[in-house]
Amino acid sequence: MPYLKLKKSYIFSFALCILCFSSCVMYYHTNEVRDNFKKSINQINTLSAKVYSDYKSKSALYNELLSNIINQNLEPFKSISVEKIAFNNVYMAIGTKKSEVFSLNKRFEKIASGKSKIQSSEPEWDELKAIKKQMSQKGEEMNTLLREYTKISNQLGNKITQSGFRSINKTEFIDQINRNQESLKTSISEIFKNVNIYRTEIENAYNNKLINDSIYYLKLTILNEMSVVTRTVKEAKKSIQMHESHFLEKTKNHEKVWTGENTIVNESLIEIKKQIRIIKSAQAQFNTLSKNLNI
């Protein structure tokens, strides 16, 4: 099962701006600060795009699996869901941290508007220092989140691939069902046809006095047992059709389905195989009754 795997954490940093001195007055060139912030924000946008692509891919994989699970509280899917929650949380935290950095940049642009430099003697000086400090902190926090995201993303992917669940084309599963039933089609129709033929032959033989009462009633009893068998076959066949319809309804918008314990595919396959066994057992019973009928 393919999935996008992040192989490393993507780390970015805020470059230091040169603090200038002039006649005992300190100052920063606003363009230098702006270029530094812009470089860091561009890096954030690049990394965010990579994270978004990975998040979208892994979430689609998880949701596809989820739509095939019957009971979400059973393992191993339960553990996968726990990992997905952690995955969601760190992804949202990255988005929040990104917004905080953008907000700081807006604050900087507001105090730097129309200025080529900000001096220590100006009221904007303290706010600029605070913004730069917070930018540095946000950079460290973003790096931590990116490392955490990479770790959790890979853990989620590994949990899915190692869970025992497997993705297959839905048509492949339908073909498997059809193959399982192929050998039954002829024999089922033969059962239904033969009961009617036997009954007609016995009635004709009795009416033409070719068999006596005791033989007639004995064969009639066997025929009635055959009728019970045919009802069993009809019910099993109807059950197979019901499970097939249930499967198709549950997966009507799916190109792929997932196999494994606690999946719609597995449930449907178990029930269909159960009914096939019932039909095969009924066939054997019918053949025995047919032999007894012809004695």
For each residue, the residues with C-beta under 8 A, 3 or more apart:
1: 61 160 161 166 167
2:
3: 57 58 61 157 160 161
4: 53 54 57 58 157
5: 153 154 157
6: 9 50 54 149 150 153 154
7:
8: 150
9: 6 143 146 147 149 150
10: 47 50 146 150
11: 143 146 147
12: 40 43 44 47 139 142 143
13: 40 139 143
14: 36 37 40 132 135 136 139
15: 36 39 40
16:
17: 28 29 32 33 36 132
18: 28 29 32
19: 26 27 28
20: 26 27 28 29 117
21: 24 25 26 27
22: 25 27
23:
24: 21
25: 21 22 119 120 121
26: 19 20 21 119 120 125
27: 19 20 21 22 117 118 119 120
28: 17 18 19 20 32 33 117 118 128
29: 17 18 20 32 33 116 117
30: 33 34 112 115 116 117 118
31: 34 35 116
32: 17 18 28 29 35 36
33: 17 28 29 30 36 37 108 112 128 132
34: 30 31 37 38 108 109 112
35: 31 32 38 39
36: 14 15 17 32 33 39 40
37: 14 33 34 40 41 105 108 135
38: 34 35 41 42
39: 15 35 36 42 43
40: 12 13 14 15 36 37 43 44 101 135 139
41: 37 38 44 45 101 102 105
42: 38 39 45 46
43: 12 39 40 46 47
44: 12 40 41 47 48 98 101 142
45: 41 42 48 49
46: 42 43 49 50
47: 10 12 43 44 50 51 146
48: 44 45 51 52 94 95 98
49: 45 46 52 53
50: 6 10 46 47 53 54
51: 47 48 54 55 91 94 146 149
52: 48 49 55 56
53: 4 49 50 56 57
54: 4 6 50 51 57 58 153
55: 51 52 58 59 87 91 153
56: 52 53 59 60
57: 3 4 53 54 60 61
58: 3 4 54 55 61 62 87 153 156 157
59: 55 56 62 63 84
60: 56 57 63 64
61: 1 3 57 58 64 65 157 160
62: 58 59 65 66 80 84 156 160
63: 59 60 66 67
64: 60 61 67 68 167 254 256 258
65: 61 62 68 69 77 80 160 165 167 258
66: 62 63 69 72 77 81
67: 63 64 251 254
68: 64 65 165 251 254 257 258 263 264 265
69: 65 66 72 77 258 262 263 264
70: 262 263 264 267
71: 74 77 262
72: 66 69 77 78 81
73: 78
74: 71 77 78 261 262
75: 78 79
76: 79 80 159 163 164 165
77: 65 66 69 71 72 74 80 81 163 165 262
78: 72 73 74 75 81 82
79: 75 76 82 83 159
80: 62 65 76 77 83 84 156 159 160 163
81: 66 72 77 78 84 85
82: 78 79 85 86
83: 79 80 86 87 152 155 156 159
84: 59 62 80 81 87 88 156
85: 81 82 88 89
86: 82 83 89 90 152
87: 55 58 83 84 90 91 149 152 153 156
88: 84 85 91 92
89: 85 86 92 93
90: 86 87 93 94 145 148 149 152
91: 51 55 87 88 94 95 149
92: 88 89 95 96
93: 89 90 96 97 145
94: 48 51 90 91 97 98 142 145 146 149
95: 48 91 92 98 99
96: 92 93 99 100
97: 93 94 100 101 138 141 142 145
98: 44 48 94 95 101 102 142
99: 95 96 102 103
100: 96 97 103 104 138
101: 40 41 44 97 98 104 105 135 138 139 142
102: 41 98 99 105 106
103: 99 100 106 107
104: 100 101 107 108 131 134 135 138
105: 37 41 101 102 108 109
106: 102 103 109 110
107: 103 104 110 111 127 131
108: 33 34 37 104 105 111 112 128 131
109: 34 105 106 112 113
110: 106 107 113
111: 107 108 115 118 124 127 128 131
112: 30 33 34 108 109 115 118 124 128
113: 109 110
114:
115: 30 111 112 118 124
116: 29 30 31
117: 20 27 28 29 30
118: 27 28 30 111 112 115 122 124 125 128
119: 25 26 27 122 125
120: 25 26 27 125
121: 25 125
122: 118 119 125
123: 126 127
124: 111 112 115 118 127 128
125: 26 118 119 120 121 122 128 129
126: 123 129 130
127: 107 111 123 124 130 131
128: 28 33 108 111 112 118 124 125 131 132
129: 125 126 132 133
130: 126 127 133 134
131: 104 107 108 111 127 128 134 135
132: 14 17 33 128 129 135 136
133: 129 130 136 137
134: 104 130 131 137 138
135: 14 37 40 101 104 131 132 138 139
136: 14 132 133 139 140
137: 133 134 140 141
138: 97 100 101 104 134 135 141 142
139: 12 13 14 40 101 135 136 142 143
140: 136 137 143 144
141: 97 137 138 144 145
142: 12 44 94 97 98 101 138 139 145 146
143: 9 11 12 13 139 140 146 147
144: 140 141 147 148
145: 90 93 94 97 141 142 148 149
146: 9 10 11 47 51 94 142 143 149 150
147: 9 11 143 144 150 151
148: 90 144 145 151 152
149: 6 9 51 87 90 91 94 145 146 152 153
150: 6 8 9 10 146 147 153 154
151: 147 148 154 155
152: 83 86 87 90 148 149 155 156
153: 5 6 54 55 58 87 149 150 156 157
154: 5 6 150 151 157 158
155: 83 151 152 158 159
156: 58 62 80 83 84 87 152 153 159 160
157: 3 4 5 58 61 153 154 160 161
158: 154 155 161 162
159: 76 79 80 83 155 156 162 163
160: 1 3 61 62 65 80 156 157 163 165
161: 1 3 157 158
162: 158 159
163: 76 77 80 159 160 260
164: 76 260 261
165: 65 68 76 77 160 258 259 260 263
166: 1 258 259 260
167: 1 64 65 256 257 258 259
168: 172 173 256 257 258 259 265
169: 172 173 255 256 257
170: 173 174 251 254 255 256 257
171: 174 175
172: 168 169 175 176
173: 168 169 170 176 177 257 259 265 269
174: 170 171 177 178
175: 171 172 178 179
176: 172 173 179 180 269
177: 173 174 180 181 244 268 269 272
178: 174 175 181 182
179: 175 176 182
180: 176 177 272 273 276
181: 177 178 184 185 240 272 276
182: 178 179 185
183: 186 187
184: 181 187 188 276 279 280
185: 181 182 188 189
186: 183 189 190
187: 183 184 190 191 283
188: 184 185 191 192 233 237 279
189: 185 186 192 193
190: 186 187 193 194
191: 187 188 194 195 229 230 233 282 283 286
192: 188 189 195 196 230 233
193: 189 190 196 197
194: 190 191 197 198 286 290
195: 191 192 198 199 223 226 227 230
196: 192 193 199 200
197: 193 194 200 201
198: 194 195 201 202 223 226 290 293
199: 195 196 202 203 223
200: 196 197 203 204
201: 197 198 204 205
202: 198 199 205 206 211 216 219 220 223
203: 199 200 206 207
204: 200 201 207 208
205: 201 202 208 210 211 216
206: 202 203 209 210 211 216
207: 203 204
208: 204 205
209: 206
210: 205 206
211: 202 205 206 215 216 219
212: 215 216
213: 216 217
214: 217 218
215: 211 212 218 219
216: 202 205 206 211 212 213 219 220
217: 213 214 220 221
218: 214 215 221 222
219: 202 211 215 216 222 223 293
220: 202 216 217 223 224
221: 217 218 224 225
222: 218 219 225 226 289 292 293
223: 195 198 199 202 219 220 226 227 293
224: 220 221 227 228
225: 221 222 228 229 289
226: 195 198 222 223 229 230 286 289 290 293
227: 195 223 224 230 231
228: 224 225 231 232
229: 191 225 226 232 233 282 285 286 289
230: 191 192 195 226 227 233 234 286
231: 227 228 234 235
232: 228 229 235 236 278 282
233: 188 191 192 229 230 236 237 279 282 283
234: 230 231 237 238
235: 231 232 238 239
236: 232 233 239 240 275 276 278 279 282
237: 188 233 234 240 241 275 279
238: 234 235 241 242
239: 235 236 242 243 271 275
240: 181 236 237 243 244 272 275 276
241: 237 238 244 245
242: 238 239 245 246
243: 239 240 246 247 268 271 272 275
244: 177 240 241 247 248 268 272
245: 241 242 248 249
246: 242 243 249 250 268
247: 243 244 250 251 264 265 268
248: 244 245 251 252
249: 245 246 252
250: 246 247 264
251: 67 68 170 247 248 254 257 264
252: 248 249
253:
254: 64 67 68 170 251 257
255: 169 170
256: 64 167 168 169 170
257: 68 167 168 169 170 173 251 254 263 264 265
258: 64 65 68 69 165 166 167 168 263 265
259: 165 166 167 168 173 263 265 266
260: 163 164 165 166 263 265 266
261: 74 164 266
262: 69 70 71 74 77 266
263: 68 69 70 165 257 258 259 260 266 267
264: 68 69 70 247 250 251 257 267 268
265: 68 168 173 247 257 258 259 260 268 269
266: 259 260 261 262 263 269 270
267: 70 263 264 270 271
268: 177 243 244 246 247 264 265 271 272
269: 173 176 177 265 266 272 273
270: 266 267 273 274
271: 239 243 267 268 274 275
272: 177 180 181 240 243 244 268 269 275 276
273: 180 269 270 276 277
274: 270 271 277 278
275: 236 237 239 240 243 271 272 278 279
276: 180 181 184 236 240 272 273 279 280
277: 273 274 280 281
278: 232 236 274 275 281 282
279: 184 188 233 236 237 275 276 282 283
280: 184 276 277 283 284
281: 277 278 284 285
282: 191 229 232 233 236 278 279 285 286
283: 187 191 233 279 280 286 287
284: 280 281 287 288
285: 229 281 282 288 289
286: 191 194 226 229 230 282 283 289 290
287: 283 284 290 291
288: 284 285 291 292
289: 222 225 226 229 285 286 292 293
290: 194 198 226 286 287 293 294
291: 287 288 294 295
292: 222 288 289 295
293: 198 219 222 223 226 289 290
294: 290 291
295: 291 292
